[in-house]
């Protein structure tokens, strides 16, 4: 009875948190953040730069941004594989080993409790992750969704005609992610042009899923980044109902996109919550209730990515 009571209290707290989050969404700003990484480490030079926009409109027009040289220093044999902000305001980076070494950890998670900690590179935790990556894949992006699910997208290093380019690994919670248990693996239908790679992935707090693809080699006068946006996870998984936007940002030739986070839509002008808040709340509560009742079983190991396609 005590175990049942404690699990019920924990679930109630989660439900109340999500309810408060979703009901308050329309009054929250719409930040968008990009992190760019230097392609080749140069001693004494900044490795990472954060570009922040106050709104999605600013992001799409590349206006009103701030640029911050980040203090984090990256080991020469690692690169930034993804970046996300969780629903409680924690900032997270995942670094990936450039060349797989048998018996060595492929991924490391660096977590900060706040943006202030992230910007000063203080008060962080570093975790060696248990996920093992197939040698012909790399981490293309990662995101924490508004209900606390953690998601990784792995991309095939070299395009192979007729083979799946992207795989989504989803965990229902941070605990599952940190232990690499209870995940689902999905072969994604998106096909990537041979001269582009996945630069980042984000699930916004209203449930939209977004991908940014980056040109592998900069071409003067050509668009470097393309944003693909889906209104829902269902659209994302079926690769339907998306919008594609050529982004105006221009990237220096010695930098690449390491990850991005896209926030909620801007509030209505009169500040009145949008009618969609209550249906979203009802959906979130229903999903959490079902998740608490249904068993979760891993489909396959992360290190089997690409082995059957």
Secondary structure as UniProt FT lines:
FT   HELIX           2..24
FT   HELIX           25..27
FT   STRAND          32..38
FT   TURN            43..44
FT   STRAND          48..53
FT   HELIX           56..61
FT   STRAND          65..69
FT   TURN            76..77
FT   STRAND          78..85
FT   TURN            87..88
FT   STRAND          91..97
FT   TURN            102..103
FT   STRAND          107..112
FT   HELIX           115..120
FT   STRAND          125..128
FT   TURN            135..136
FT   STRAND          137..144
FT   TURN            146..147
FT   STRAND          150..156
FT   TURN            161..162
FT   STRAND          166..171
FT   HELIX           174..179
FT   STRAND          184..187
FT   TURN            194..195
FT   STRAND          196..203
FT   TURN            205..206
FT   STRAND          209..215
FT   TURN            220..221
FT   STRAND          225..230
FT   HELIX           233..238
FT   STRAND          243..246
FT   TURN            253..254
FT   STRAND          255..262
FT   TURN            269..270
FT   HELIX           276..293
FT   HELIX           302..304
FT   TURN            305..306
//
